Amino acid sequence: MKLAIIADYLNAISQLLLHELHRPDNHTANIYLATEDPNALRDFVAAAPPGWTIYFDRTVQELNKFRPARGNRASWMAVSWRLPRC
């Protein structure tokens, strides 16, 4: 599947805020971003308007050191990474 660019997501959220939620402006919002791709998280946060507060799962960043240098490999991460035993 071809991935959508970050601008498409930002535009869709703006349209939801303006038209579907009948907000007079789309400059402030609380957004929860669900992704396993740290690059998508970084790009979305960097491109989002300054008034948007972006929430996300911290494990996306915390597991970065375990990710391969190339590619997302989220399915590999799900199978290969294990929590240490307590």
C-alpha distances in whole Angstrom, upper triangle without the diagonal:
4,6,9,12,15,17,15,16,20,20,19,21,24,24,24,27,29,28,27,29,32,33,35,33,30,31,31,29,28,25,23,20,18,16,16,15,19,17,16,19,21,19,19,23,24,23,24,27,30,31,28,29,26,26,23,24,26,25,22,24,27,25,24,26,25,22,21,22,18,15,14,15,15,15,18,20,20,21,23,25,28,30,34,36,39
4,7,9,13,15,13,14,17,18,17,20,22,22,23,26,27,27,26,29,31,31,33,31,28,29,30,28,27,24,23,19,18,16,16,15,18,16,14,18,19,17,17,21,22,20,22,25,28,29,27,27,24,25,23,24,26,25,22,24,27,25,23,26,25,22,21,21,18,14,14,16,16,17,20,21,22,24,25,26,29,32,35,38,40
4,6,9,12,10,11,14,15,15,17,19,20,20,23,25,25,24,26,29,28,30,28,25,26,26,24,24,20,19,16,15,13,14,12,14,13,10,14,16,13,14,17,18,17,18,22,24,26,23,24,21,21,19,20,22,22,18,21,24,22,21,24,23,20,20,20,17,13,12,14,14,16,19,19,20,23,24,25,28,30,33,36,38
4,7,8,6,8,11,11,11,14,16,16,17,20,21,21,21,23,25,25,27,25,21,22,23,21,21,18,18,14,14,13,15,13,15,13,10,13,15,12,12,16,16,14,15,19,22,23,20,21,19,20,19,20,23,23,19,21,25,23,22,25,25,22,22,22,19,16,15,17,17,19,22,22,23,25,27,27,30,32,35,38,40
4,5,6,7,9,10,11,13,15,16,17,19,21,22,22,23,25,24,26,23,20,20,22,20,20,17,17,14,15,14,15,13,14,12,9,12,13,10,9,13,13,11,13,16,19,21,18,20,17,19,18,20,22,22,19,20,24,23,21,25,25,22,22,21,19,16,15,18,18,21,23,23,24,27,28,28,31,32,35,39,40
4,5,5,6,9,10,11,12,14,16,17,19,20,20,21,23,22,23,20,17,17,18,17,17,14,14,12,13,12,14,12,13,10,7,9,10,7,6,10,10,8,9,12,15,17,15,16,14,16,15,18,20,21,17,18,22,22,20,23,24,21,22,21,20,17,16,19,18,21,24,23,24,27,28,27,30,31,34,37,39
4,5,5,6,9,10,10,12,14,15,16,18,19,20,21,20,21,18,15,15,17,16,17,15,16,14,16,16,18,16,16,14,11,13,13,10,8,11,11,8,9,11,15,16,15,17,15,18,18,21,23,24,21,22,25,25,24,27,28,25,26,25,23,20,19,23,22,25,27,27,28,31,32,31,34,35,38,41,42
4,6,5,6,9,10,11,12,14,15,16,17,18,20,20,21,18,15,17,18,17,18,15,16,14,15,15,18,16,18,16,12,14,15,12,10,14,14,11,11,14,17,18,16,18,16,19,19,21,24,25,21,23,27,26,25,28,29,26,27,26,24,21,20,23,22,24,27,27,27,30,32,31,34,35,38,41,43
4,5,5,6,9,10,11,12,14,15,15,16,18,18,20,17,14,15,16,14,14,11,12,10,12,12,16,15,16,14,11,12,14,11,8,12,13,10,10,12,16,16,13,15,13,15,15,18,20,22,19,20,24,24,23,27,27,24,26,25,24,21,19,22,20,23,25,25,25,28,30,29,31,32,36,38,40
4,5,5,6,9,10,11,12,14,15,15,17,16,17,14,11,11,13,12,13,11,12,11,14,14,18,17,17,15,12,12,13,11,8,10,11,8,7,9,12,13,11,13,12,15,15,19,21,23,20,21,25,25,24,28,29,26,28,27,25,23,21,24,23,26,28,27,27,31,32,31,33,34,37,40,41
4,5,5,6,9,10,11,12,13,14,15,15,16,13,10,12,14,13,15,13,15,14,17,18,21,20,20,19,15,16,17,14,12,14,14,11,10,11,15,15,13,16,15,18,19,22,24,26,23,25,28,29,28,31,32,29,31,30,28,25,24,27,26,28,31,30,30,34,35,34,37,37,41,43,44
4,5,5,6,9,10,10,11,12,14,14,16,14,11,14,15,13,14,12,14,13,15,16,20,19,21,19,16,16,18,16,13,15,17,13,12,13,17,16,14,16,15,17,18,21,24,25,23,25,28,28,28,31,32,29,31,30,29,26,24,26,25,27,30,29,29,32,34,33,35,36,39,42,43
4,5,5,6,9,10,10,10,12,12,14,12,9,11,11,9,11,9,11,11,14,16,19,19,20,19,16,15,17,15,12,13,15,13,10,11,14,13,11,13,12,14,16,19,22,24,21,23,26,27,27,30,31,29,31,31,29,26,24,27,25,27,30,29,28,32,34,33,34,35,38,40,41
4,5,5,6,8,10,10,11,10,11,9,6,8,10,9,12,11,14,14,17,19,23,22,22,21,18,18,19,17,13,15,16,13,10,10,13,12,10,14,14,17,18,22,24,27,24,26,29,30,29,33,34,32,33,33,32,29,27,30,28,31,33,32,32,36,37,36,38,38,41,44,44
4,5,5,6,7,9,10,10,11,10,8,11,13,12,15,14,16,16,19,21,24,24,25,24,20,20,22,19,16,18,19,16,14,14,17,16,14,17,17,19,21,24,27,29,27,28,32,32,32,36,36,34,35,35,33,31,28,31,29,32,35,34,33,37,39,38,40,40,43,46,47
4,6,5,5,6,8,9,11,11,9,12,13,11,13,12,14,15,17,19,23,23,25,24,20,20,22,20,17,18,20,17,15,15,18,16,14,16,16,18,19,22,25,27,26,28,31,31,31,35,35,33,35,35,34,31,28,31,28,31,34,33,32,35,37,36,38,38,41,44,44
4,6,6,5,6,6,8,7,6,9,9,8,11,11,14,15,18,21,24,25,25,25,21,20,22,20,17,18,19,17,14,13,15,13,11,14,15,17,19,23,25,28,26,28,31,32,32,35,36,34,36,36,35,32,30,32,30,32,35,34,33,37,39,37,39,39,42,44,45
4,6,6,5,5,6,6,6,10,11,11,14,14,18,19,22,24,28,28,28,27,24,23,25,23,19,20,21,18,16,14,17,15,14,17,18,20,23,26,29,31,29,31,34,35,35,38,39,37,39,39,38,35,33,35,33,36,39,37,37,40,42,41,42,42,46,48,48
4,6,5,7,9,10,10,14,15,14,17,17,19,20,23,25,29,29,30,29,25,25,27,25,21,23,24,21,18,18,20,18,17,20,21,23,25,28,31,33,31,33,36,37,36,40,41,39,41,40,39,36,33,36,34,36,39,38,37,41,43,42,43,43,47,49,50
4,6,8,11,12,11,15,15,14,16,15,17,19,21,23,27,28,29,29,25,25,27,25,21,23,25,22,19,19,21,19,17,19,20,21,23,26,29,31,30,32,34,35,35,39,40,38,40,40,38,35,32,35,32,34,37,36,35,39,41,40,41,41,45,47,47
4,6,9,10,10,13,13,11,13,14,16,18,20,23,27,28,29,29,25,24,26,25,21,22,24,22,18,18,20,17,15,17,18,19,22,25,28,30,29,31,33,35,35,39,39,38,40,40,39,36,33,35,33,35,38,36,35,39,41,40,41,40,44,46,46
4,6,9,10,13,13,13,15,16,19,21,24,27,30,31,31,31,28,27,29,27,23,24,26,23,20,18,20,17,17,19,20,22,25,28,31,33,32,34,36,38,38,41,42,41,43,43,41,39,36,38,36,38,41,40,39,42,44,43,44,44,47,49,49
4,5,7,10,10,10,13,15,18,20,23,26,29,30,30,30,26,25,26,25,21,21,23,21,17,16,17,14,14,16,18,20,23,26,29,32,30,32,35,36,36,40,41,39,41,41,40,38,35,38,35,38,41,39,38,42,44,42,43,43,46,48,48
4,7,9,10,12,15,17,21,23,26,28,32,32,32,31,28,27,28,26,23,23,24,21,18,16,17,14,15,18,20,22,26,29,31,34,33,34,37,38,38,42,43,41,43,43,42,40,37,40,38,40,43,42,41,45,46,45,46,46,49,51,51
4,6,7,10,13,15,19,20,24,26,30,29,29,28,25,24,25,23,20,19,20,18,15,12,13,11,12,15,17,20,23,27,29,32,30,31,34,36,35,39,40,38,40,40,39,37,34,37,35,38,41,39,39,43,44,42,44,43,46,49,49
4,6,7,11,12,15,17,20,22,26,25,25,24,21,20,21,19,16,16,17,14,11,9,11,9,9,12,14,17,20,23,26,28,27,27,31,32,31,35,36,35,37,36,35,33,31,34,32,35,37,35,35,39,40,39,40,40,43,45,46
4,7,10,12,16,17,21,22,26,25,24,24,21,19,20,18,15,14,15,13,10,7,8,5,7,10,13,16,19,23,24,27,26,26,29,31,30,34,35,34,36,35,35,33,30,34,32,35,37,35,35,39,40,38,40,39,42,45,45
4,7,10,13,15,19,21,25,24,24,23,21,19,19,19,15,14,15,14,10,8,8,4,5,8,11,14,17,21,22,25,24,24,27,29,29,32,34,33,35,35,34,32,30,33,31,34,36,34,34,38,39,37,38,37,40,42,42
4,6,10,12,16,18,22,22,22,22,19,17,18,18,14,13,15,14,10,9,10,7,5,6,8,11,14,18,20,23,22,22,25,27,27,30,32,31,33,33,33,30,28,31,28,31,33,31,31,35,36,34,35,34,37,39,39
4,7,10,13,16,19,20,19,20,18,15,17,17,14,12,15,15,11,11,11,9,6,5,6,7,11,14,16,19,19,20,22,24,24,28,29,28,31,31,31,29,26,28,26,28,31,28,28,32,33,31,32,31,34,36,36
4,6,10,12,16,17,16,17,14,12,14,14,11,10,14,13,10,11,12,11,7,6,5,6,9,12,14,17,16,17,20,22,22,25,26,25,28,28,28,25,22,25,22,25,27,25,25,29,30,28,29,28,32,34,34
4,6,10,13,14,14,16,13,11,14,14,11,11,15,15,12,14,15,14,10,8,6,5,6,9,12,14,13,15,17,19,19,23,24,23,25,26,26,23,20,22,19,22,24,22,21,25,26,24,26,25,28,30,31
4,6,10,11,11,12,10,8,11,12,9,9,13,13,11,14,15,15,11,10,7,6,5,8,11,13,11,13,16,17,17,21,21,20,22,23,22,20,16,19,16,19,21,19,19,23,24,22,24,24,27,29,30
4,7,9,11,13,10,9,12,13,11,12,16,16,15,18,19,19,15,14,10,9,6,7,11,11,9,12,15,15,16,19,19,18,20,22,21,18,15,16,13,15,18,16,15,19,21,19,21,21,25,27,28
4,5,8,10,7,7,11,12,10,12,15,16,15,19,20,21,17,16,12,11,8,8,11,10,8,11,13,13,13,17,16,14,17,18,17,14,11,13,10,13,15,13,13,17,18,17,19,20,23,26,28
4,6,9,8,8,11,13,13,14,17,18,18,22,23,24,20,19,15,13,10,9,10,9,6,9,11,10,10,14,13,11,13,15,14,12,8,9,6,10,12,10,10,14,15,13,16,17,20,23,25
4,5,5,6,9,10,11,13,14,16,17,20,22,23,20,19,15,14,11,11,12,11,7,9,12,10,9,13,13,10,12,13,12,9,6,9,7,11,12,11,12,16,16,15,18,19,22,26,28
4,5,5,6,9,10,11,12,14,15,19,20,22,19,17,14,13,11,10,10,10,6,6,10,9,7,11,12,10,12,12,12,10,8,11,10,14,14,12,14,18,17,16,19,19,22,25,27
4,5,5,6,8,10,11,12,14,18,19,21,19,18,15,15,13,14,14,13,10,10,13,13,10,13,14,11,13,12,11,10,8,12,12,16,16,15,17,20,20,19,22,23,26,29,31
4,5,5,6,8,10,10,12,16,17,19,16,16,13,13,11,13,14,14,10,11,15,14,13,16,17,14,16,15,14,12,10,13,12,16,17,16,18,21,21,20,23,24,27,30,32
4,6,5,6,8,10,11,14,15,17,14,13,10,10,8,10,11,12,8,9,13,13,12,15,17,15,17,16,16,14,12,15,14,17,19,17,18,21,22,20,22,23,26,29,30
4,6,5,6,9,10,14,14,17,14,14,11,12,11,13,12,13,10,9,13,14,12,15,17,15,17,16,16,15,13,16,16,20,21,18,20,24,23,22,24,25,27,30,32
4,6,5,6,9,12,14,16,14,14,12,14,13,15,16,17,13,13,17,17,15,18,20,17,19,17,17,15,14,18,17,21,22,21,22,26,26,24,27,28,30,34,35
4,5,5,6,10,12,13,11,11,9,11,11,14,15,16,13,14,17,18,17,20,22,19,21,20,19,17,16,19,18,21,23,21,23,26,27,25,28,28,31,34,35
4,6,5,9,9,11,9,9,7,9,10,13,13,16,13,13,16,18,16,20,22,20,22,21,21,19,18,21,20,23,25,23,24,27,28,26,28,28,30,33,34
4,6,8,9,12,11,12,10,13,14,17,16,19,16,15,18,20,18,21,23,21,23,21,21,20,19,22,22,25,26,25,26,30,29,28,30,30,33,36,37
4,7,9,11,10,12,11,14,15,18,19,21,18,18,21,23,21,24,26,23,25,23,22,21,20,23,23,26,28,26,28,31,31,30,32,33,35,39,39
4,6,8,7,9,8,12,14,17,18,21,18,18,22,23,22,25,27,25,27,26,25,23,21,25,24,27,29,27,28,32,32,30,33,32,35,38,39
4,6,6,9,10,14,16,20,21,24,21,21,25,26,25,28,30,28,30,29,29,27,25,29,27,31,33,31,32,35,36,34,36,36,38,41,42
4,6,8,10,14,16,20,20,23,22,21,24,26,25,28,30,29,31,30,30,28,27,30,29,32,34,32,32,36,36,34,36,35,38,41,41
4,6,9,13,16,20,21,24,23,22,25,28,27,30,32,31,33,32,32,31,29,32,30,33,35,33,33,37,38,35,37,36,38,41,41
4,6,10,13,16,18,21,19,20,23,25,24,27,29,28,30,30,30,28,26,29,27,30,32,29,30,34,34,32,34,33,36,38,38
4,7,10,14,15,18,17,17,20,22,22,25,27,26,29,29,29,27,25,27,25,28,30,28,28,32,32,30,31,30,32,35,35
4,7,10,12,15,14,14,17,19,19,22,24,23,25,25,26,24,21,24,21,24,26,24,24,28,28,26,28,27,29,32,32
4,7,9,12,12,12,15,17,17,21,22,21,24,25,25,23,20,22,20,23,25,22,22,25,26,24,25,24,26,29,29
4,6,9,8,10,12,13,14,18,19,18,21,22,22,20,17,19,16,19,21,18,18,22,22,20,21,20,23,26,26
4,5,6,8,9,11,12,16,16,16,19,21,21,19,16,17,14,17,18,15,15,19,19,17,17,17,20,22,22
4,5,6,6,9,10,13,14,15,18,19,21,19,16,18,15,18,19,15,16,19,19,16,17,15,18,21,21
4,5,5,6,8,11,11,12,15,17,19,17,14,15,12,15,15,12,12,15,15,12,13,12,15,18,19
4,6,6,7,10,11,10,13,15,16,14,11,12,10,13,14,11,12,15,15,13,15,15,18,21,22
4,6,5,8,10,10,13,14,16,15,13,14,13,16,16,13,15,18,17,14,16,16,18,21,22
4,6,7,9,10,14,15,17,17,15,15,14,17,16,12,14,17,15,12,13,12,14,18,19
4,5,5,7,11,12,14,14,12,12,11,13,12,9,11,13,12,9,11,11,13,17,18
4,5,5,9,9,12,12,10,11,11,14,13,10,13,15,14,11,14,14,16,20,22
4,6,8,9,12,13,13,13,13,16,14,11,14,16,13,11,14,14,15,19,21
4,7,9,12,12,11,11,11,13,11,8,11,12,10,8,11,12,13,17,19
4,6,8,9,8,8,8,11,9,7,11,12,10,9,13,14,17,20,23
4,5,7,8,7,10,12,9,9,13,13,11,12,15,17,19,23,26
4,7,9,10,12,15,13,12,16,17,15,15,19,21,22,26,28
4,7,8,11,14,12,13,16,17,16,16,20,23,25,28,31
4,6,9,11,11,11,14,16,15,16,20,22,25,28,31
4,5,8,9,9,11,14,13,14,17,20,23,26,28
4,5,5,6,9,10,10,12,15,18,21,24,27
4,5,5,6,9,10,10,13,16,19,22,25
4,5,5,6,9,10,13,16,19,22,25
4,5,5,6,8,11,15,17,20,23
4,5,5,5,9,12,15,18,21
4,6,6,8,11,14,17,20
4,6,8,11,14,16,20
4,6,10,12,15,18
4,7,9,12,15
4,6,9,12
4,6,9
4,6
4
